[in-house]
Amino acid sequence: MPGILVLGTIENGVPSRSTLELLTGAKRLAAGLQEGVSVGLLGPGGAASLYRYGVEVVYRANDPLLKEYQADLYLLALQRIAQAAGARVLLLPGDSLGRDLAARLAFRLKAGVVTDVIEIDIEGSEKMPRFTRPAYGGKAAAVIVPKRFPVVVTLKPRTFDPAGPAGQGEGKEVPVEISL
């Protein structure tokens, strides 16, 4: 089962830059934790293009209510996707959408939350993820090692290089219902 879940977005049939940056962070975690990567998509289109980037599973909440951003509906859809995926680490973009949803999603999942991450690596023989974020207005860096899982993490935009294709991957799409 994939241990890292990325909130992805598709623009014009291809993964957005923020999604590719999140996949870079997810691949670092996946290599160190020896777990797979999955993506949660809200809305139609583009799932097939994600498999080229090493994604194993795409969880899709495709409901007409998700066409435009509505925080409560997106939160409900993400909660259902996260529960279906059973991931240990959930990566969200550090943009306005990710910042709006991260803490509330963490509360609903009884998870930890780390925001504005600028570096990801793995610590020690126990293979614990280690997240670095700016502190004191960027004059210092705080290193955070979560003590419980799942953990919701936002990555600071433009900090990670966008992921490149990893070949012709195959995966499966899992529909997620969000009926109210």
Contacts in CASP RR format, 6 or more apart in sequence:
PFRMAT RR
TARGET T0000
AUTHOR 0000-0000-0000
METHOD contacts of the structure
MODEL  1
MPGILVLGTIENGVPSRSTLELLTGAKRLAAGLQEGVSVGLLGPGGAASL
YRYGVEVVYRANDPLLKEYQADLYLLALQRIAQAAGARVLLLPGDSLGRD
LAARLAFRLKAGVVTDVIEIDIEGSEKMPRFTRPAYGGKAAAVIVPKRFP
VVVTLKPRTFDPAGPAGQGEGKEVPVEISL
1 35 0 8 1.000
1 36 0 8 1.000
1 85 0 8 1.000
1 86 0 8 1.000
2 35 0 8 1.000
2 36 0 8 1.000
2 37 0 8 1.000
2 38 0 8 1.000
2 56 0 8 1.000
2 57 0 8 1.000
2 85 0 8 1.000
2 87 0 8 1.000
3 30 0 8 1.000
3 33 0 8 1.000
3 35 0 8 1.000
3 36 0 8 1.000
3 37 0 8 1.000
3 38 0 8 1.000
3 85 0 8 1.000
3 86 0 8 1.000
3 87 0 8 1.000
3 88 0 8 1.000
3 89 0 8 1.000
4 26 0 8 1.000
4 29 0 8 1.000
4 30 0 8 1.000
4 33 0 8 1.000
4 35 0 8 1.000
4 36 0 8 1.000
4 37 0 8 1.000
4 38 0 8 1.000
4 87 0 8 1.000
4 88 0 8 1.000
4 89 0 8 1.000
4 90 0 8 1.000
4 91 0 8 1.000
5 37 0 8 1.000
5 38 0 8 1.000
5 39 0 8 1.000
5 40 0 8 1.000
5 59 0 8 1.000
5 81 0 8 1.000
5 82 0 8 1.000
5 85 0 8 1.000
5 86 0 8 1.000
5 87 0 8 1.000
5 89 0 8 1.000
5 90 0 8 1.000
5 91 0 8 1.000
6 19 0 8 1.000
6 22 0 8 1.000
6 23 0 8 1.000
6 26 0 8 1.000
6 37 0 8 1.000
6 38 0 8 1.000
6 39 0 8 1.000
6 40 0 8 1.000
6 55 0 8 1.000
6 90 0 8 1.000
6 91 0 8 1.000
7 22 0 8 1.000
7 39 0 8 1.000
7 40 0 8 1.000
7 42 0 8 1.000
7 78 0 8 1.000
7 90 0 8 1.000
7 91 0 8 1.000
7 92 0 8 1.000
7 93 0 8 1.000
7 98 0 8 1.000
7 101 0 8 1.000
8 15 0 8 1.000
8 16 0 8 1.000
8 18 0 8 1.000
8 19 0 8 1.000
8 22 0 8 1.000
8 39 0 8 1.000
8 40 0 8 1.000
8 41 0 8 1.000
9 15 0 8 1.000
9 16 0 8 1.000
9 18 0 8 1.000
9 19 0 8 1.000
9 41 0 8 1.000
9 42 0 8 1.000
9 93 0 8 1.000
10 16 0 8 1.000
10 19 0 8 1.000
10 41 0 8 1.000
10 45 0 8 1.000
10 46 0 8 1.000
10 47 0 8 1.000
10 49 0 8 1.000
13 45 0 8 1.000
13 46 0 8 1.000
13 49 0 8 1.000
14 46 0 8 1.000
14 49 0 8 1.000
15 23 0 8 1.000
15 46 0 8 1.000
15 49 0 8 1.000
15 50 0 8 1.000
15 53 0 8 1.000
17 162 0 8 1.000
18 93 0 8 1.000
18 94 0 8 1.000
18 95 0 8 1.000
18 157 0 8 1.000
19 39 0 8 1.000
19 50 0 8 1.000
19 93 0 8 1.000
20 53 0 8 1.000
20 162 0 8 1.000
20 163 0 8 1.000
20 164 0 8 1.000
21 93 0 8 1.000
21 155 0 8 1.000
21 157 0 8 1.000
21 158 0 8 1.000
21 159 0 8 1.000
21 160 0 8 1.000
21 161 0 8 1.000
21 162 0 8 1.000
21 163 0 8 1.000
22 91 0 8 1.000
22 92 0 8 1.000
22 93 0 8 1.000
22 155 0 8 1.000
22 160 0 8 1.000
23 37 0 8 1.000
23 39 0 8 1.000
23 53 0 8 1.000
23 54 0 8 1.000
23 55 0 8 1.000
23 162 0 8 1.000
23 163 0 8 1.000
24 160 0 8 1.000
24 161 0 8 1.000
24 162 0 8 1.000
24 163 0 8 1.000
25 91 0 8 1.000
25 120 0 8 1.000
25 155 0 8 1.000
25 160 0 8 1.000
26 37 0 8 1.000
26 89 0 8 1.000
26 91 0 8 1.000
27 37 0 8 1.000
27 54 0 8 1.000
27 163 0 8 1.000
28 120 0 8 1.000
28 121 0 8 1.000
29 35 0 8 1.000
29 89 0 8 1.000
29 120 0 8 1.000
29 122 0 8 1.000
29 129 0 8 1.000
30 36 0 8 1.000
30 37 0 8 1.000
32 122 0 8 1.000
32 127 0 8 1.000
33 88 0 8 1.000
33 122 0 8 1.000
33 127 0 8 1.000
33 129 0 8 1.000
34 127 0 8 1.000
35 88 0 8 1.000
36 56 0 8 1.000
37 54 0 8 1.000
37 55 0 8 1.000
37 56 0 8 1.000
38 55 0 8 1.000
38 56 0 8 1.000
38 57 0 8 1.000
38 58 0 8 1.000
38 59 0 8 1.000
38 85 0 8 1.000
38 87 0 8 1.000
39 47 0 8 1.000
39 50 0 8 1.000
39 55 0 8 1.000
39 57 0 8 1.000
39 58 0 8 1.000
39 59 0 8 1.000
40 58 0 8 1.000
40 59 0 8 1.000
40 60 0 8 1.000
40 61 0 8 1.000
40 78 0 8 1.000
40 81 0 8 1.000
40 85 0 8 1.000
41 47 0 8 1.000
41 58 0 8 1.000
41 59 0 8 1.000
41 60 0 8 1.000
41 61 0 8 1.000
41 62 0 8 1.000
42 60 0 8 1.000
42 61 0 8 1.000
42 66 0 8 1.000
42 74 0 8 1.000
42 77 0 8 1.000
42 78 0 8 1.000
43 60 0 8 1.000
43 61 0 8 1.000
43 62 0 8 1.000
43 63 0 8 1.000
43 66 0 8 1.000
43 67 0 8 1.000
44 62 0 8 1.000
47 58 0 8 1.000
47 60 0 8 1.000
47 173 0 8 1.000
50 58 0 8 1.000
51 58 0 8 1.000
51 168 0 8 1.000
51 169 0 8 1.000
51 170 0 8 1.000
51 171 0 8 1.000
52 165 0 8 1.000
52 166 0 8 1.000
52 167 0 8 1.000
52 168 0 8 1.000
52 169 0 8 1.000
53 163 0 8 1.000
53 164 0 8 1.000
53 165 0 8 1.000
53 166 0 8 1.000
54 166 0 8 1.000
54 167 0 8 1.000
54 169 0 8 1.000
55 171 0 8 1.000
56 171 0 8 1.000
56 172 0 8 1.000
57 85 0 8 1.000
57 171 0 8 1.000
57 172 0 8 1.000
57 173 0 8 1.000
57 174 0 8 1.000
58 171 0 8 1.000
58 172 0 8 1.000
58 173 0 8 1.000
58 174 0 8 1.000
59 81 0 8 1.000
59 84 0 8 1.000
59 85 0 8 1.000
59 173 0 8 1.000
59 174 0 8 1.000
59 176 0 8 1.000
60 173 0 8 1.000
60 174 0 8 1.000
60 175 0 8 1.000
60 176 0 8 1.000
61 77 0 8 1.000
61 78 0 8 1.000
61 80 0 8 1.000
61 81 0 8 1.000
61 175 0 8 1.000
61 176 0 8 1.000
61 177 0 8 1.000
61 178 0 8 1.000
62 175 0 8 1.000
63 73 0 8 1.000
63 77 0 8 1.000
63 177 0 8 1.000
63 178 0 8 1.000
63 179 0 8 1.000
65 73 0 8 1.000
65 178 0 8 1.000
66 73 0 8 1.000
66 74 0 8 1.000
66 77 0 8 1.000
66 178 0 8 1.000
69 97 0 8 1.000
71 100 0 8 1.000
71 101 0 8 1.000
71 104 0 8 1.000
73 178 0 8 1.000
74 97 0 8 1.000
74 101 0 8 1.000
75 101 0 8 1.000
75 104 0 8 1.000
75 105 0 8 1.000
75 108 0 8 1.000
76 178 0 8 1.000
76 180 0 8 1.000
77 176 0 8 1.000
77 178 0 8 1.000
78 101 0 8 1.000
78 105 0 8 1.000
79 105 0 8 1.000
79 108 0 8 1.000
79 109 0 8 1.000
80 176 0 8 1.000
80 177 0 8 1.000
80 178 0 8 1.000
81 176 0 8 1.000
82 90 0 8 1.000
82 105 0 8 1.000
82 109 0 8 1.000
82 150 0 8 1.000
83 109 0 8 1.000
84 174 0 8 1.000
84 176 0 8 1.000
86 150 0 8 1.000
87 150 0 8 1.000
88 149 0 8 1.000
88 150 0 8 1.000
88 151 0 8 1.000
89 129 0 8 1.000
89 149 0 8 1.000
89 150 0 8 1.000
89 151 0 8 1.000
89 153 0 8 1.000
90 105 0 8 1.000
90 109 0 8 1.000
90 111 0 8 1.000
90 150 0 8 1.000
90 151 0 8 1.000
90 152 0 8 1.000
90 153 0 8 1.000
91 153 0 8 1.000
91 154 0 8 1.000
91 155 0 8 1.000
92 98 0 8 1.000
92 101 0 8 1.000
92 102 0 8 1.000
92 105 0 8 1.000
92 152 0 8 1.000
92 153 0 8 1.000
92 154 0 8 1.000
92 155 0 8 1.000
93 154 0 8 1.000
93 155 0 8 1.000
93 157 0 8 1.000
94 102 0 8 1.000
94 115 0 8 1.000
94 116 0 8 1.000
94 154 0 8 1.000
94 155 0 8 1.000
94 156 0 8 1.000
94 157 0 8 1.000
95 157 0 8 1.000
98 154 0 8 1.000
99 115 0 8 1.000
99 154 0 8 1.000
102 113 0 8 1.000
102 115 0 8 1.000
102 152 0 8 1.000
102 153 0 8 1.000
102 154 0 8 1.000
103 113 0 8 1.000
103 152 0 8 1.000
105 111 0 8 1.000
105 152 0 8 1.000
106 112 0 8 1.000
106 113 0 8 1.000
106 151 0 8 1.000
106 152 0 8 1.000
109 150 0 8 1.000
109 152 0 8 1.000
111 148 0 8 1.000
111 149 0 8 1.000
111 150 0 8 1.000
111 151 0 8 1.000
111 152 0 8 1.000
112 146 0 8 1.000
112 148 0 8 1.000
112 150 0 8 1.000
112 151 0 8 1.000
112 152 0 8 1.000
113 151 0 8 1.000
113 152 0 8 1.000
113 153 0 8 1.000
114 131 0 8 1.000
114 133 0 8 1.000
114 144 0 8 1.000
114 146 0 8 1.000
114 151 0 8 1.000
114 152 0 8 1.000
114 153 0 8 1.000
114 154 0 8 1.000
115 133 0 8 1.000
115 153 0 8 1.000
115 154 0 8 1.000
116 133 0 8 1.000
116 134 0 8 1.000
116 154 0 8 1.000
116 156 0 8 1.000
117 131 0 8 1.000
117 132 0 8 1.000
117 133 0 8 1.000
117 153 0 8 1.000
117 154 0 8 1.000
117 155 0 8 1.000
117 156 0 8 1.000
117 159 0 8 1.000
118 132 0 8 1.000
118 133 0 8 1.000
118 134 0 8 1.000
118 141 0 8 1.000
118 155 0 8 1.000
118 156 0 8 1.000
118 159 0 8 1.000
119 131 0 8 1.000
119 132 0 8 1.000
119 141 0 8 1.000
119 159 0 8 1.000
120 129 0 8 1.000
120 130 0 8 1.000
120 131 0 8 1.000
120 132 0 8 1.000
120 155 0 8 1.000
121 129 0 8 1.000
121 130 0 8 1.000
122 128 0 8 1.000
122 129 0 8 1.000
122 130 0 8 1.000
123 129 0 8 1.000
123 130 0 8 1.000
123 145 0 8 1.000
128 145 0 8 1.000
128 146 0 8 1.000
129 145 0 8 1.000
129 146 0 8 1.000
129 151 0 8 1.000
130 143 0 8 1.000
130 144 0 8 1.000
130 145 0 8 1.000
131 143 0 8 1.000
131 144 0 8 1.000
131 145 0 8 1.000
131 146 0 8 1.000
131 153 0 8 1.000
132 141 0 8 1.000
132 142 0 8 1.000
132 143 0 8 1.000
132 144 0 8 1.000
133 141 0 8 1.000
133 142 0 8 1.000
133 144 0 8 1.000
133 156 0 8 1.000
134 140 0 8 1.000
134 141 0 8 1.000
134 142 0 8 1.000
134 156 0 8 1.000
135 141 0 8 1.000
135 142 0 8 1.000
END
